[in-house]
Amino acid sequence: MNKLLFFITITLFSSNFIYAQNAYDITDEEALRILLTAKQKAEESNVLVNIAVTDAGANLKAFIRMDESYLGSIDVAIKKAKTARYFNIDTGELGEMTQPGGIIYNIEHSNNGLITFPGGIPIRNKENVIIGAIGVSGGTIEQDRAIATAGASSILQ
């Protein structure tokens, strides 16, 4: 009986139905390409950053902390990516709506903390479907946004 249960268990876990990956999810190869392109842009800009790439479910897929980048920016980069994916919007654009008097003022206190300033960008595939997001932190908000944009657009080429 134990051998039969073992065989059934192995058969179930090795079959394809267990791997129900979303067809619109970022692959590890895409995440790595995005990460390395963003890192190259940061190096060209002479800025030390943390870069996070999340999948379509806002789960961390890839991350790099450049040598000597701010430790505090680790969490910020991850939260920028998650925020961009949670709301499918550039975090800088979201930030404009979260200012006092804005239509979603104080939303950054939801979801265990959101980041509502530039540096988080949704990642779209060639079919314009959002498959993940990138978050960059460590430079100025303009540098973070430019680095994130370079990374996100790299899979469209």
TAZIVEN-V504625 format. One record per run of one state. SS is the DSSP state (2 for helix, 1 for strand, 0 for the rest). FROM is the first residue (numbers start at 0). LEN is the number of residues. Records with the same first field share a line. If there is no record, write none. Layout:
SS=FROM-LEN / FROM-LEN
This chain:
0=0-1 / 14-1 / 18-9 / 44-5 / 55-4 / 65-7 / 87-3 / 97-9 / 109-10 / 124-5 / 137-3 / 156-1
2=1-13 / 15-3 / 27-17 / 72-15 / 90-7 / 106-3 / 140-16
1=49-6 / 59-6 / 119-5 / 129-8
